[in-house]
C-alpha cells in the first residue's frame, strides 16, 4: 500500500515536471518528442 502511494506520488511529480517544462518552453518540449 505504502509503496503504491509513493509510486503514485513519484509519477505525479514526473508528470508535473513535464507540464512545467511544456509551459516554460513548448518548442523544446515538442522537439524532444518528435526526435529532432
Helices and strands as residue ranges (DSSP letters): H 2-24, H 26-34
